[in-house]
Amino acid sequence: MAVMPISALPPLPDDAAMLRTLSRPAVEAGRAYAARGAVRRLTASADGSVIEAAVKGTATRPYVLRITLRPRRDGGADFDGICSCPVGLDCKHVAAALFAARRERSDVPRPALPPAATLAEPVLPPEVADWLRQLGAIDEADPEAYPADIRQRVIYVVAPLARPVGHVSLNVAAFSVTLRKDGSYGTGKGVQAQAGTARYLRPSDRAILRRTDLLRYAPEGMLRDTDPPDLLRRIIATGRGRWAAADGVPLREGPARPGRLVWRLETDGCQRPVLEVDEGLLGLALPSPWYADPTSGELGVLNLGVSAHVAARLLLAPPIPPGVAPLVAAELGRRLAAPAMALPATLDPPETLSGPPVPRLLLTAGRLPAYAMRGYGQGLMRPEVDFPLARLGFRYGPLLVAHDMRTADAQARPGADVVARDGRLYQVRRDTAAERAVVARLLGIGFVATRMTPPFSASGGADAFLLDDETEDDPDWLFVLQEEVPALQADGWDVEVAADFPIRLVEADSPLEARLEGSGIDWLDLHLGVTIAGQRVDLVPVLLDLIATGVAPEEFAEGPVLLPLPDGRLLTLSREQILPILHSLIELVEGGGLDPGAGRIGFTRMDAAELAGIEAGSGLAWQGGEALRVLGAQLRAAEGAIPPAELPADFMGTLRPYQAQGVAWLQFLRGAGLGGVLADDMGLGKTVQTLAHLAIEQAAGRLDRPALIVCPTSLVPNWLREAARFAPRLRVLPLHGPARKTRFGEIAAHDLVLTTYPLLTRDQAALTAQDWHVVVLDEAQIIKNPNAETSRQALQLRARQRLCLSGTPLQNHLGELWSLFDFLAPGFLGNARSFRSRYRTPIEKHGDVERQAALHRRVRPFLLRRTKEEVATELPPKTEITEPVEMAATQRAVYEAIRLSMHARVKQAVAEKGLARSGIIILDALLKLRQACCDPRLLALKSAQKAGSAKLERLLDLLGILLDEGRRVLIFSQFTSMLALIEAALRKLGIPYVLLTGDTKDRAAPVRRFQAGEVSVFLISLKAGGVGLNLTAADTVVHYDPWWNPAVEDQATDRAHRIGQDKQVFVHRLITLGTIEEKMEVLKERKRTLVASVLEAEHGGALRLTESDVEELFAAA
């Protein structure tokens, strides 16, 4: 590594700079080290900013150190030093290295004097130059100031520390905290040794931390400094000193105050010198005694009438036994010429007390200090905490003697103690055997001595006990107060409960009552009240705090329930009163319907069913919120209990009973201002139920804004056709195709607007600018990914009611269900993260049936699902469904090109040969058009290979839904080449299947696999499998391409719908709109002989078509 010679270094820190960073003893010791050659190695970095050295100290091996130089604008330098010695920072070894570097740099020959001509110019004396340099530094940045980018600060918490001899010293703790924008400090952590070079440390911090050894050992320590007043003044000068806690009162130096040295008579009869100060102050037994004012934060000198040196020596006096007190008084009177303190008192001989002791148990409060250690080197800031404590004593006659574990456990010690009370001495002959028996009984109850239980050991004393919550029996104070204390008193114990005891049991004067307060049903607050001592107390905040701790109702398996009230009292309630409501509220929290940190319990319309469940199971008297409670009762009831909805006379359809119930359910939700998911199986008429709902809204005059249907592109024609069929009065506007933007201005003039999911983003401005009466998402599982742009845009739509239609609201995971409800009622199931922790992980990973049941209860009022099996008695034996398919532009272009070409060819053939002799040409033309409808790749045209197939896409979408519903599907096609394309798509999706065509050698194998349930999809060539197969395992039939003869198509369908079939069979026909397929379906109704004619022509029979039929088939749609 490149280095710079020491002689070439820029100016080094002078003595003044060294004293700004190092203590004077460190500087002088470093000077001596350098003078005797203790600096063994000295190098500098290439840029001269760092000096490294090795210095021989008291250890066997030299200490290694690193000095970082910081040039000043006045030409001088400041520095920071790190050393491997125990001090670690800015030590005497750093000073030694600096002195050695300065000497080596000064030994370099300097340039010769300037020529004589310049000697006449004045030269500043060195001391004047140094003085001017220091003046130049006035404009420098204050080294104690913090740069704007540093938000960390060190605060010093100075707290009283009780010493074993009864004196009070100080504890100093250093914390690294964040400065908030409002000037307050955030939470902090102890400053660790590795923080010694942290940027947020100022020079004053390093000096303080070095003197208190805080960096060397731990972030706290008893004040052990040779000059505590100076150190305290340094801490005060930072402006970051605090009394007792991180958020305590700021420290400041106060004026000197008078104090006294007095002798205190201890309970053991000994006398000790202590500091006596004015009321409200603390006397601090430092090497130079000071006082502290905890209220104002003032620290200052105590004037005791003797020198600080004498006062410190006097405070170190050992306990003076009664027998030698006169001798000590005489000696002190002789040694102190002008005594500034009282002398030890001479007491009368002790009175002897004996007899069996009466145990006395005082239940009181202990207090953890504001700062406590948590492991070596780890600081924990926290406020003072009160905890329940029991203090044990024994009455011998009129005297109460505190329990001392050392006395009670020491069998070899004579049973006589001297005790002082009220200035008198007593000699107590203690019955140690009886006392040990008393202690054993306490330990048997579950108490443990505080001196054995950190961090309480510093807050108790030899007579203090607390309950041990880590034993197998796990005792609690409620049990002790209700069971053990009466038993102790019955056995002669004196048990007293002090006023500060944190646990005070109270009972309610009245039963628990529930009351809802608010207006309407949009938001009502729940209050759970009892009367205690004539005052009504709301238990809702208490229960929420309890729930926030993660409490489970099972924890109250026995006895009454103890509820902590805000004023510290404990309310006892019977389990029968409180557990049902507590259990319900916990479920509400875990279900995401309640935030325990909110401090209140509010119910909205969406929570009405939960409220009804709470009310039903609580056993309490309820008041208020009648409208919301009635709504909740209705939501909890079965959908059949909802009153029927009356269809308008102009609705052109007859609903099946279950469909009428669905419409009534939609109407009920609308009346309550709620949305929902209509999740009926495919084919049960979700579309017609929705149209009936809208027709009722229109007839009632409520459809004063348009309704919006968002659906897949392929379903737009179906909605148009169904609306025209069932609700012709609805003015329908399809926003579809390139010309749709020209019709945005017509939205408000229509009753029903149709758009597609891809257009939600493209037409976002127009759709979100409109206020809708109802927004309906058809095939709503499309928004299952909440992060998709389509899902986000759907959330922006404004409507009085939101509805989702989906036969498969849940396909892969519960997050998809959450996404639907996030659209219906954001926040109803919590956010995605809380939903995952509350439901998805417990249910999907752990099979938690309770969480599953809770989720079901939560969503059931807003999700209506009927399967085909449930409504089988209301359906015909075979349900046929037409699935309209809309071709994309590329496929449509291919189809139109084929149609124009074939139309011209057919017209020419008919003109030349006549209709009867043109059958082959007509059939070939029809075949090519049908292939273009199925998949353009079936055509022998290179330009058609990438046109795409809307029908194949629709089949795959439909198949995904059917398989999610657990359906077993037969797929028929006349074209084996089309089956090959479907095969390729299924393989790509990983969907298992079997295939049967004319090339299948073993026909029984695929049938056997399908019937056995090994696969759920069976691809069948219409010609090869249309007859002779028994496939009763299937419940769904899909005709990919329509067959012209209904009888042949029905034969294929009957492979599933036949004797032995115990399930309803649903038949889906895929029909491409605006094509030959749709025209043939229309002609079927008008001319039933058409299909037979085509079939007979294919088999060599006569084609019975008119020229007008042919013209209609090939004409533009």
N, C-alpha and C positions, 0 to 999 in steps of 0.2 A: 504494500500500500504506500502510495506517495506520502511523504511527510515534509513538514516545513521545519527548518532549524529553529530552535528556541530563540536564537539571537535575532532571527528575522521576524519575530512575532510583533504585531501591533502593540500599542500601549496596553499594559496589564492593569488590573485593579490596584488602586493605591490603598493606603491604610484606611482612608475614610470609606471607600467602597467595601473593603473587607468587613469593617465594623457595621456597615448597614445590613450585611447578611449573616455574619458570624458573631457569636458572643465574644466579649473581650477576653475571657479566659481561653477560649479556643484560639483566638488570634495570637495571644502571647505564647501559648503552648506550641503553636505551629512555628512561631519565630525561633523558639528554642530547638525544636526538632530539626529545622532547616540548618541552623547554625552548627549542630553537631553531626551533620551529614546523614540524617536519617532518610533523606530522599534518594532512593537507589536508582530509579529509572525515570526519565522525563522525556516525553515525545509530544509532538504537536501534529495535528492533521494538516493536509496539504493547503487548506484554505485558512489555517490559523484560528479556526473557531473552536477547536477542541484540544484540551491538554489531557494526556493520560500519564499516570505516574504510579510508582510503587513506593510505599513509605514503610519503613521498619518501625513497628510499634511494640506493644507489650506481648503480642502473639508470636508464635514460633515463625510463622511465615509473614512476609510483608503484606500490608493491606494494599489492594489495588483500587484506584479511584479514577474518576473521569470528571473533568471540569469543562462546562460549556460557557464560553465567553459571549457576552452581549455588548457590543460597542455602543457607546453613547455619542450623541451629537457633539458634545464638548471635547471629544477626543479621548475620554477615559473609557472605562469598561466596568460592567457588572458581571455577575457570574452565578451559576448554580453548580453545586458539587454533589456527586454521589460516590460513596465509599463502601467498601466491603466490611468495614468495622461495625461493631454493634450499634453505633449511633446512626450510621447509614447516610445521613444528609449533612452537608455543610459543617463538617467536623474539623478538629485540629489538624488532621492529616491533609485535608484540602488546603488549609492555611499554609502548612509546611510546603506543599507543592508550589503554591503561588509565590511564596518567598523565594524558593529555589529558582523558579523561572525568572522572577524579577532580577535576581542576582546574576544569573547567566546572561540575561539580556543586557544588563548594565555593564558587564565585563567586556563587551564588544567595543573595540576602539571606535570612537566617534570621529566624524570629519574634522579636519583641522580648522583652526579659527579662520574666520573670513579675512580677506585682505585688510590692510591697515585703513584703507579708505573707508571701509564700512565699520571699523571699530568705533567710530565716533557715534554711530547710531545707538540709542539707549537699548539696553537689554533688561528684560524683566527679571527680578530675582525669583528664584524657584517658588518661594512661599507666596509671592504675589501672583505668579502664573497659576498656581494651584487654586488660589482664591478666586481668580477670574474664571477658571474652568468651572468651579462650583457655581459661580453666578450664572454662567451660561447654561448650566443644567436646570435653572429655574423653569425654563420653558419646556423642559422635557415632560413627557407623560409621567404622571404619578405612578411609581411602581406598584402602589397599592390599589390603583384603579383597575377595574375590570374591562377588558375589550367587550364590544357589543355582542360578539358571538359566543361569549362564555356565560352560560346561565347557571353554572354550578357555583355554590358557595359552601364555605365551611362555617358551621355554627357550633358554638361551644355551650354545652349545657352544664351549668354548675349547680350541683344539688347537695343538700346536707347529707352527711354520712355519719351514722351513729357509731361510736367507737366502743369497744368492750368495757372500757373504764368509765363510761357514762358521758364522755365528752362528745362534742359534735365537731367533725372535721368536714372537709369538702371532697366531693367526687367530681371529676372533670371528664366529660365525654365529648368527643368530636364527631360531627356528622357531616357528610356530604349531602346537600339538599339542592333542589332546583328552585330557582327564583321565578315565581309566577309573574304574569303580566301585571297583576294588581299589586305587586310588591310583597306579597306574602310568600312563605316558603312551603314547598311541597313536602311529601314524606321523604325520609332520608335513610341512609345506611351508614354504618360506622366507617370512618376513614381507615383504610387498611394500609399496611406497610408499603405495598406496591404502588400506592398513590403518591409516594414522596416526591415524584417529579411531575405530577399532574399539572396541567396548565392553569387550573382554577386555583391552585395554591398561590397566595401572595407571600412576599418575604416575611410579613408578620406571622402568617400561618406557620411557615417552616420553623421560625424561631420558637413559637409556642409549642408546636408539636415535638420539636427536638427536646425542649426543656421538660416536657411532661412525660417523655418516653412513650407517647401514644402511638407513634408510628413503629416503635420498636417492639412493643408488646401487644397492645390491643387498643380499640377505640375508646376505652375509658380507663380511669385509674384514680386512686386516691392521690390527692395533691401532695406530692413529695418533692419539694423544690427547696433549694437553699435560700431562696428569696421569694416566698409566696406572694407578698404584697406586690412586688414588681410584676410577677407573672399575671396576677389578677388584673393589674392595671393594663397590661398588654392585651388581655382578653377583652376588657371593657373598651379599649381604644379601637378594636376592630369594628365595633358597632354590631357584632354578631354574637355577643354573649347572651344567654338566656338563663333564667332561674328555673331549675327543677324539671323543665320539660322543653321540648323543641319549640312549642308554641307558648312558652312561659313569658313572663314579663322581661323586657330587655334589662340588661345589667348596666348600672352606672355607679360611679364612685360618689359616696356621700360624705358628709362632714364627719369629723371625729366625734364620737359620743362617749359619755362616761359609762364605766362598768365597774364591777366589783368582783373580787375573789372571795368566795365564802366557802365554808365547810358544810357539806351536805351529809346528813345522817342517812345511811342506807338501811335497807330492811334487815341486813345481817348484822347491824350494830356497828359496822365500821363507818369511818368518816372519810370523805374525799373532798379535795378542793375542786370547785367548779366555777364557771363564769356566771355571774348574775347580771342580766341586762334588763333594760326597760321592757315592758309588756309589748308583745308583738314582734320583738327582735329575737334573733338567734345569736348566741355567742359562739364564735368559731375558735376552737383550740388549735390554732396554727402556731408555727414557731414564733410569729408575731401576731398575737390575738387580734382578730377582727370581729365585726358583727355583720349580720345580714338581715335585711328587711324583706321578707318574702312578698310583701304586698307591693312595694314600690320598686323592688329590684336593686335597692341601694346596698353597696358593700363599702365598709369603711373601717377605720382604725378605732380600737377601743382604748380609752385612757383609763388605766387601772391604778394609777398612783405609784406604780413601780415600773422599772424598765421592762421592755419586751423580753430581754434575756432572763430576768428573774421570774417574770410571769410564766414563761414557758417551763422553767425548771420547777416551779411550784405546781403547775398543772400535771407534771409527770409523777407526782407523789403517789406511792402505793397506798392501798386502803389501810387506814389506821385503826387497829382493833381497839375496843373500849378500854382494855387494861393499860395500854401504853399511851392513850390520848393525853393524859397530864404531862408525861415526859416530853412528848412531841411539842406540846404547847409551850413548855418551858424553854426547850431548845430553840424553837422559832423566835420566841421573844428575845432570846439572847443574840441570835444571829441577825435578825432584822432590826436595825437601829430604830427605825421609825416604821413600825408595822403598818402596812396599808391594807391589811386584811384581818378579819377576825381569826382567833386561834381556835383549835379544836376544843370542843366542849367536854367538860368532865361530867360523866353520867353516874347515876346511882347504880348500885349492884342490881343485877337482873332478878326479876321475879320468876319463879319456876312454875311451869304449866305442864300438865300431863293428862293422861286419860285417853279413851278411845276417840279418834278424830271423827268429825262429821264431814263427809265429802261435800264440797261446794262446787257447783258447775255454773260458770257464767257464760251465757251465749252472747257473743258480741261480734264486732266486725274487726277483721284484720285489713291491712292495706298494703297492697303491692306498691313499691315506689314507682315514680314516673319513669325511671330508667332501670332496666334489669338486664343482666347478662344472659345471653342464650348461647352457651358454648364458648370455648376459648376464641377470642378474637372476633366475635360476631356481636355487633351492637343491635339492640332492638329498641326503637322509640315507641313508647305507648303512654297513654294517660294513666294516672293513678287509678287503681281498681280496688274496690272493697270486696271482701269475700267473707263468708260466715266462718266463725272461729269459736272454739270452746276453750275456756281457760279453767284449769283445775286447781282447786285449793282445798285446804283442810282447816276446819275450825277446832282449835284446842281452847276450850273455855271461851273467853271474850276475843281471842286472837285468831285472825285468819292468816294462815301461812300458805304461800304459793307453793304449788308442787314443783319439785326440782328433780328431774329424772336421775341426776347423779346421786342425789340423796336417797331416793326411793329404791334405786337399783343397787346401791352399795351396801351389801349385807355386813361387811366387816366394820363399817363405820359406827361408832357409838351413836345411839339415838338421841342426842341432845344438841340443839341448835340455839344460838342466840339470835333473837329477832328484835328489831327496834320498831316501835309504833308510838307516834305522838310524843317523841322525845323521851320515851321510857324504854328500858331493856327488859326482855323476857327470855328466859331460858326454857325452850320447849323440848320436852323429852318425847320425840316423835316415835310413833308406832309404825316402823317401816314395813312390818309384815302386813298391817292393815292397809297402808297406803299402796303397797304393791298389789294387793287384791283389788283395790279400787281402779288402779291403772289397767290391770288385766281385764276388768269388766269393760272399760272404755274401749280397749283394743278389740275385745270380742264383739262389740257393737259394730266396729268398722272404722274407729278413729285411728289416726296415726299422728305422731308428734310432728309439728311443723319443722322442727330442726332436722328432721329426716327427709323433708320434702322440698327441695329447691323448686321454684325460686321463693317459696313462702318462708324459708328458714330465716331470712333476714327480717321478717315482719312479725314473727310470733314471739318467741321466748321459750324458756324451759317449761313453762306451764301451759303452752298453747298446743291445741290439737285441732285437726280438721278431718273431715271424712275422706277416706281413701276411695276414689272412684275407679281404681284399677284392680280391686279384689274381685273374686268370683261372685261373691254375694251382691256386689255393687250396691251398697247402702245409699240411701238418699235422705236428705234432711226432712222431707215430708214424713217418711216412716219414723225417723228419730223423734220428731216433734209429736207425732200422733200416737206412737206406740212405746218408744223407749223412755221418753221423759216421764210420762206418768208412772211407768214401772220403777224408775229410779226414785221418784218422789215417794212412792209407796214404801220403798226400802229405806227411807230416812235421809235421802240426799236433799240438799238445798240447791234447787235449780232456779236460776234467775235469768230472765231474758232482758238484755240491755236495750235501751231505746235505739241504739245504732245497729242492732242485729238486722242484717239484710233480709232475713226471711220472716215476714209477718203474715200469718194465716188469717184470712177473713172468709166469711160465708155470705152468700147473697140473701137478701131479704125477700126476693121475688124470683119466680121461674124465669128462665131465659126466654126472650121474645124476639121475633124477627120483624123488622119494619123496612119497607121500601119507600124511599123519599125521592121526589123528582116530579117532573111533569111529562105527561104523554108516555110514550113507550120507547123513545129514542135513547134515553140514558136514565137509569135509576140506581141510586146508591143503596146498598144493603147495610143495615145497622142491626147488630145483635146486642141487645141491651139487658142488663140486670140492674137491680137496685141494691146498693151497698151503703149501709148506714144512712139511708135516706137520700142518697145521690145516685142518679142513673149513670151507668158506666157502659160505654160502647166497647164491645170485645173484638170488633173487627180488626183494629190495628194489632191487638194482642195476638190474635190467631194468625194474622199474616206474618208477624215476626216469628211465631212458632213454626209456621210452614217454611219460612226462609231458611231455617236451620236444618231442613231435611227430615223433620220428625215424621214418623209413621204411626198411624193409629194403633198398630200392634204393640207399641211401646207402653200403652196404657192398659195392659191386659188385666191388671188387678188394681183394686182400690180406686179412690177418686182421682180426678184429673186436676193438676195444679197449673194455674195460669198466672204468669207474672204480670202484675198491673204496672202502669207507668210510674206510680209513686212508690214502687218497691214492695207493695203488699202482694201476697199470693192468694188468689181466689181459688177455693176448692169447689169443684162442680162434680156431680155424679157422671159416670161414664155414659149413662143412658141419655143424659141431657146434651152432652157436648160432642161425643164421638161421631154420631151420624152427620152432623153439620161439618165437623172437621174433615171427615172422610170425603164428603162431597167437594169441599173447597180444595182439598189436595188434588182430587181428580181434575178439577177445573184448572188449577195451576199447571199440572202435568200435561193437560190437553191444550195448553196455550191460550186458554180463554181468560186467564187472570195472571197479572204480574204481582207477585208478593211484595215487590219493592215499591209499588205505587202507593201503599198506605191506605188504600180504599178498595172496595169491591163494587164495581159497577156492572150493570147488565144492559145490553142492547137487545134489539129485536132478534139478532142472530143467537143470542144467549138464552132466549126465552125457554127453549126446551130444557136446557141445563137447569135453569131456575126452577122449572116445574119439577124436575127430578129431585132437586135439593129440597124443595118444599114437601114433596111427597114422602121423602125418607127422613125428614128432620124430626117429626113429632112435635114441632113447635107451633105456637100461635103466630100467624102472619097478619100483618096489617099493611095497607097501602099497595100501590102498583097493580090494581085490579086488572087493567087492560093488558099489561104485559103477562100477568099470571094466567089470564084466560087464553091468550095466544100460546103460551107455553104448553098449557094442557092440550090444546088442539094439535100442536105440533107433535106432541108425544103420542097422541092417539093414532091408530091405524088410518091409512089413507081412506079406507072405506067409511070412516066416521065423519069425513068432511062432507058437508051438504053438496048435493049435485049441482052442476052448473047447467043453466038452460041455454041450449043452442038457439041462435037466431033462425027465423023461418027461412032465410035465404041461404043458409048453409046447405050445400047440396050433397050431403052424405049422411049415412047412418053409422054411428059409432058402435063398436062392440062394447060390452059393459066395462071391460078393463080400460078401454080407451076413454070412455066417459069419465071413469074415475081419474084418469091421468089429466084430463082437461079440468076437472073440478080441483085437482091438486094445484095445477098451474094458476087457476083463478084464485085459489086460497092464498098462495104465496104472493100473488100480485096485490091482493087486498091488504096483506100484512106488510107490504113494502119489502118483500124478500125475493131472492132468486133461488134457483135450484138446478139440479142435474136430472134430466129425464134420461135414464140409462136403460131403457127397455132393449131386449134383444133385437138384433136386426130383423126387420120384416114385421115388427109388431105395430108399426104405424106411428112413429115419432113425428113424422112430417104432418100427417093429418091431425094429430093432437095439437100440434103447434098452430096450424092454420085455424083450427076450431077456437083455440084460445084467442087468436088475433081477431077472428070474426066476432066473438063476444065483445071484445074491447071496442071494436068499431061500432057495433050495434048499441053499446052503452054510451057512446059519445066520448069515450076516454082516449080514443086513438087520435088525439089532436096533434100528435107528432108522428112522424113515420116510424115504423119498426124496421130494424135492419137484420137481415139474415146473412151470416158469413159462412160460406160452405166451400168445399173443394170445387175446382173448376168443372169437373165432370158432372156435378150434381145441380148446376144452375138450370139446365133444361128440365130436370125432374121437378124442381121447385116451381118453375113457371107452369109446367103442365098440371101439377097437383093444385096449385093456387087457382088456376082457371077452372079446374074440375070441381073443387070443393068450395071455394070462396070467391066466386066470380065478381063480387062487389069490391073486393080489394083492388085498389089501383097499384099495380106492380111495376117497378122500375128496375130492370136488370142493368147494373153497371158492369158491362162486360164488353170486351173488344176494344179496338183502337179508337172508336168514336165515342167512348163512354164519357170522356171529359167534357164533351159538348153538352152533356145532359146533367152536369152537376147542379145547374141552376134549377132543375126540375125536382130535386129531392124533396123539398118541403111540400110539393103539390101531390105527392103520392102517399099511399098508406103503407106500402111494403117495398123496401129497397133490397136488392140482391147484389152481393159482391162476393169476392173470393179471397182466400187467405193470401195468395201472392199479391193481391191488389191493396191489402191493408197498408203496406208500406208505401207503395207508389201513390196511392190516393189519400195518404194520411191527412193532409191539410183539409181536404173537403169532408172527410168522414168525421174527423174530430171537431170540426167547426159546427156540426149539427148536434142538437140535443135530441136524442131518440126516446121513443116511448119504451120500446123493448129492443134489446140486442140479443140475438140468438146465435150461438156458435154451433153449427152443425158439424158432425164428426169432430167434436171438440177435443178429442185426444191429440189433434194436430198441435195444440199449444202445450203439449206435455213437457216441453223443454222451456222452463221459465226464462232462460237467458237468450232464447231465440228472438230475433227481431220481430217476428210475427206475434209472439206472445206479448212482447212489450207494447206493440202498437194496439193490440186488443185491449190492454189495460187502460189505454187513453180514451176509449170510447165512453161517452157520457149517456146514461140511460136511467129511466126510472126502475127498470127491472132488467136483470141479466139472467140469461138461461143458457145452459149447455145441453146439447143433444149428443149422446154417445152410447153406442152399444157396448163399448169397451173403455170405460173411463179409467180402467187400471189394466195395463198390459204387461209392463216389466217390473215396475217397483212403485212403492207408495208415493214417491215424489211426483208422479204423474197426477195422482189424485189431488195432491197439495196444489199443483199448478192450476187445476180447474177451479178449486175453491179460492185460490188467490185472485182469480178473475172475478168470481162471483162476489166475494166479500173479503177484500184484502185484510190480513191479520186475523181472520177467524180461526185459522189453524196455526197461528204464530208465524214467524218468519221461517225460511227454509232451514236454517241451522237449528233452531229450536225444535222444529218438526222432526228433523232427523234424529235428534237426541231423545225426543219424547216418544216417537212412534216408530220411525223406520228402523233404527238400530235394534230396539227391543223386539220388534215383531219379526223383521226379516232375518236378523242374525241369531236371536235368542229364542224365538218362538214364544214370546210373552203373550199368553192368551188374555191376560187382564188388560194389557195395553191395547190389544186388538179389539177387545170388547169396548173399551173406553172410546177408541176411535170410531167404532161403529155407532155408539150412542151419540157421539158428537155430530156426525154427518148425516145420520139416518133421517132426521126431519127434512133435510134438504136434498135428498137423493132418492128418486123413485125408480126402482128397477123391477121389471117383471120378465121372467124368462119364458121361452116358448112352452116349457113343461108346465109352468104355473098356470098358464091360460089355455092349455090344450083343449079343454072342454068347450071353449068358445071359438075355436078355429075350425075351419073345414079340414077334412082328412089330409088335404094337400094344399099348401099355400104357395101360390105362384107370384113371383116378384120380377118386374121388369127393371133392369139396371141400365139406364140411359148412359151413353158414353159420348162425349164431345171430342172430336178429333182436334189435334193441334194444327197450326197453320201449315207446317211442312207436310204432314200426312194428308191434310185436306188438299194441298196442291197436287200431290201424287194422285189422289182419288179423282179430282176434277180432270186431270189430264187423261186418265184412263177412261173416265166417263165420256168426255168429248170424243175421244178416238173411237170408243166402242159404239157410241150413239151413231156416229157417222157411218161406221161399218155396217151396223144393223140396218139402218135406214136404206143403205145402198143394196144390202142383200134382199131385204123385203121388196124393194122396188124391182130388183132384177129377177128374183126367184119366187116371190110371193111369200106370205107368212108361213104357210104349212111346210115349205121346203127350206125355210131359214132357221129351223129349230136348233141345229148344231151351233150355228153362228151366235144365236141368241143365248144359248146356254154357256158358250165360251165367254161371251161378254159378261154375263151375270157372274160366272165363276171368277173372272178377273176383278170385278168390282167387289165381290165378297172377300177375296184375298186381300185387296187393298184395305178393306175394313178391318180384317183380322190382324194383319201385320204386313206392311209393304214389302218386307223381306221375302215373302212368299212369291212375289212377282219376279220374273226373270229380267229385271231392269236394274242396271247398275246405279242409276240415279235414285232408286227407291230404297237402297240398302240402309241409309242413315236417316230415313224420314221419321222413325219412331212409331210406336204403336200405343195409342191411347187406350185401346181395349186391353192390351197386355198389362199396362200399368194399373188399370182399374181392376183387373183380375187379381193382381198381386196384392193391391190394397184390400180388396174384398177378402182374399184368402187369409191375410193377416188377421183381420177382424174375426173371421169364422174360426180360425184355429185358436185365437185367444179365448173364444167362447167355448172351446172344447168340441167343436163340430168335427164330424167325419164327412169328408167331401168327395164326391164324384165329379170329375170334370170331363165333359164330352166335347169332342170336336170332330167334324167330318174330315179335317185335313191332318194326316199323320205328320206332315211337315210342320204344322202349327204345334202339335204336341211336342215335337222335338225342340222347338223354340221355348215352349213352356218348361220343358225339362231343364234346359240350360239355365233359365231364370231361377228355378227352384234349387238347382244345385248351387248357384251363386249365393242364394239366401240361406243355404244350409237346411232346407226343408225336405225331410225324407218323403219318398213317394214310391208307388209302384206303377207299372205301365202295362197296358194291354192293347196290342194292335194286331193286325193280320199276320205280322211276322213273329208274334209270340209263340214259341213252341210249346211251353208248358203253361197253359192257361190257368191251371189249378193253383200254381205257386203264388202269383200275385193276389189271387182271390183269397187264398188261405192267410196270407200275411195281413191283408187288409181286414178281414173278418176277425182275426186274432188280436187286432189292435196294435200291431207292430208299427204301422204307419197310419196317417190320417188323411192322406191325399192319394186318390186313384185316378190316373190319367187313362182315358179310354177312347179308342177310336169308335165313332158312332157305328160304323159298319161292322166292326169286329165284336163289339161288346154291347150292341144295342139290344140283343136278345140272348136268352139262354143263361143269364147269370143271376145269382141270388146274392145280393149285397145288402142285406138288412142291417149291417153294422153302420151303414151310412144314414145320415139324417139330413144331408144337404146335397142338392144336385145343381151343378152349374153347366148351362149350355153356352159354350163359348161363342159358337156361331149358330145362328138360328137355322133350324131345319124347315124346309118348306112344307113338309107333310106333317101336320100335327099328330097324326096317329103314330108315325115312326118316332117322333120326339117323345111322345107319351110312353112308348114302349121302352125307350132308354130310361126315362124317369122311373118306370116301374121296376127297374133293377133294385131300387131302394124302397119304393113305396109298394109293398106287396105283402102277402100273408107272412106273418112272422115278425113284421116290423112293429115295435112297441113305442116308437118315437114319432113325433110329428115330422113330416118331411117338408122342407122348404126348397123350392125350385127357383133358381135365379137365371134369367135370360139376359145376356149382354147384347144390347142393341145400340149400334152406332147411329147417332142422330144425323139427319140430313143426308142419308145415304139410301142405297138400295134396300138395306135391312129394315129401316124404318118404314119405307114404302110398302114392303112386303107385309109387314105387320098390319098396316092400315088396310091393305087389300084383303087380308085374311078375314077381317070383319065384314067387308063389303062383298067379297066374292070368294066364298069358301072353296070353290073348285080350283082356284088358282094354283095352290100348292100341289094338289094332285096332278094337275096338268103338267107342271114342271117335272114332277117325278116320273110320270108316264113317258114324257118326252125323253128323259134320261135313260129310261129302260126301253126305248124304241117305240113307245106309244105315240099317239097323235098329240101334238101340242095344241091345246084348246085355249089360245089367247087371241084377243082381238088386237087390231093395230093400235087402237086407243090405249089398251093395257100396256103394250110394248112402249108406246110413246111416253106414257106416264112413268114407267119404270126407269127410263133412261133420261128423262127430262131433269133439268136443274132443280135442286130443292128450293 
